[in-house]
Amino acid sequence: MVRNILSCFFQFVLFLVTFALGSFVLHPFNVRTALTPDATQTRVFIWDGLLMMLLLYVLVLLLELKKAKRAAPWSTLAVLLAGVLGLLMKFGFLSVDR
């Protein structure tokens, strides 16, 4: 049980760091959505961090394929918590001045 909780915590940190890196530093997909176009500035959401985090989640599930019944719920919890916390921390949101 303790091993599962530690694994979930470290996966949570890994997913959160991946979300942050994809949102602020790396932009491999360069997918953006304009949220509030305005005369002076535009609010944009950059999807790269979220997409990178979800791709990493799929990779983790593929690596855990043999023990998926035990490990998949913990990985799912970790990715959900990282996604919610990342969005609450405004990862991926950007204001662009015109």
N, C-alpha and C positions, 0 to 999 in steps of 0.2 A: 504493500500500500504506500509506504513512504517513497519507494522507488518510482511509483507511478506519479505521485505528487511532484517529486523533483523533476521528473521528465517533463511533466506538464508545465512547470514553471520555466524550465530552460527553453522549451519550445515556444512558450509565450514570449520570452525575451527575444528569441530568434525571429519570430514572426513580427514583433513590434519594430525591431531594428531594420528588418527588411522593408517594412511598410515605410519607415522614416527615410531610409536611403532612396527608395524608389520615388518618394514624394519630393525630396529636396535635392538630391545629388544626381542620381542616375535617372535617365529618361529613355530607356531602351525602346519603348513602344510609342512614346510621344502622343498619347491620347489625352485630349483635353475637352472639357465641356464648359461652355460659358453659362454661368448661373444667373447673374443679374447684369445685363448690359445697361450701361448708364452713359450719360454724356461725358463724364469726367473719368470714370474708372469702370473696370469690368472685373467681376468676381469669377474666377476660373477654378474648376476642380481638375486636378491632374490624376488620372487613373493608374499611372504606372506603378505606384507603390502598392496599391490594392491588388493589381493584377500579379505583380511579382510575389506578393504574400500568398495569394491563392495558388499560384504555380508551385511555390515551395511547399504548400500544404499537400498538394497532389503528389509531389515527389516524396514527402514524408510518408504518406499513406501507402505509396507503392513500396517503399523500403520496409514498412511494417506489415506487409501483406500476409506473412505467415502467422503473425500474432495479432491480426487486425481486430479480432473480437474483443481483445483486452485493451489494446493500445489506441484504437481509433476514437473511442469516446473522449479520451484524455487529449488527443491531438485536436479533435474538434472543439473541445472546450478552450484549449489554448488559442486556436485561431480566432474563435469568436470573441474572446476577451481582448486579444490584441487588436482585432478590427474595431471593436467598440471603443476601446481606449484611444486608439489612433485617431478615430474620427472625432472623439471628444477633445483631443489635443489639436484638432484642426490640421492633421496631416493631409496633404494633398490640396488644400485650399490656398489660393493665391489671388491677391488683388493686383491688377495690372492697370497702371495709369495710362491714359491716352494722351 
